[in-house]
Amino acid sequence: MFIVKIYNYNIYLTDSCYCYLKNNKTKVFYKIFIKNKGNINSKTKIFYSNFKNNLFNKIIKINNINIIIDMLSICFLNNTCIHFNKKIIINSPNSFSNFFLENKILNKIIYVIHYIINKKLLLHNGSIKIKYFNYKKKFLCLLFYGNCKNCFLSIKTFNNFILKIFKKIKLLKIIKLNE
């Protein structure tokens, strides 16, 4: 069993599915997403895809298998199990749940990090990434990378720049820097 962990969301890939995907085609990207999110008629889909790098696609590599996770579906994909038995079977218990607010906040956070914070930190060859996000506790934990990781001004940058930006996302209560 392979566990794909993105932030605090898990997607499970059974050994039989892994063998099928590995032997099926090489140098192919498999995209996982949910059609009709939050609806009783929702369907979790997996298909062959061309690689398109954008903010809302996360690429996961498991040995020689490339999987593209649709970040707009990540809250709905939590605890999804993908199995192969003559055909691919996807059990996605949260696909029809109402996670729109959680998904909206997570995508706002990703957007702010990518387009505002990391653009400034790249000037110093650094970046920041999400380590952990808990919607129920309204908790976000961040990590510095690159030159910002060991910089003595990173705490000052966090307090004076990053916290001020994230305070505008009203539903976040605790924003922590993991060192």
Summary of the structure (lengths in Angstrom):
residues: 179
radius of gyration: 17.9
end to end distance: 31.0
largest distance: 56.0
contacts: 528
relative contact order: 0.14
helix: 32%
strand: 37%
